[in-house]
Amino acid sequence: MMFTNHFNRLFLVSILAFLTGCWESDMPEVNEQNCLMENIKKLDEEIKQEFASKCLRRVNTRAGEFKESPQKEW
């Protein structure tokens, strides 16, 4: 009897853990417009920090541009 109670709880917890990935997040798309500070401030507190972090780590649109540093004479 005790075995079935533990088995039922384990089964329920594993099903719930499996289903947690099925719901969509309220996280907006990381783009130039959404990453403006006034738009980040409008987000819920739960996702604000994670979204701001993703904005900081997004791919730089100017990647590939190379500006050579001036040569230094020591």
N, C-alpha and C positions, 0 to 999 in steps of 0.2 A: 504494500500500500504506500509506504513512504517513497519507494522507488518511482512510482508513477507520478507522485506530486513533484518530485525533483525533475523528472523527465518532462512533465507538462510545463513547468516553469522555464526549463532550459529551451524547450521548443518555442515557447511564446517569446522569450527574449531574443532568440536567434531570428525568428520571423520579423520581429520589430526592427532589429538591427539591419536586416536585409532590406526592409522597405524604406528605411530612412533616406536612401539615395534616390527614391522614386519621385520626390517632390521637387519642383523647380524652385530655385532660389530667387529672392527679390533683388538680387544684385543686378544693377544696370550694366549695360555694355561699357567697357573701358574704351573711351574715345576722347578726342580733343574737347568736345563740347561738355561731356559728362564729367571730365576731370577738372573743370574750372572750380575754383574754391567756393563760389556761391552755390554751385550745384551739389558739391560734396556736403556742404552744411545742411542741405535739405534732406539728406538721407537719415534713416533711422540710426540710432546709436549702436545697434547690434552689428550693422554692416559698414558703418562709416569708416572705421579704422582699417578694416580689410580692403575696402574699395580704394581708399587713399593710398594704401601700400601698393596695390596693383597699378594705380595710376603712375606712381613713381617708378615702377619697374617695367612699364610698357615699352615697346620697341620705339626707339627714337626715329622719327620720320626723316631726320637729316642724316641718318646713318649712311655711311658711304662717302660722305664729304670729308675731304682731308685738307686741313690747312697746316701748312708747314710752319713750324716755329722759327723765329729768326735765329740765325746762327750766332753763337756767343763766342767771343774771343776772350779767353781767360788769360 
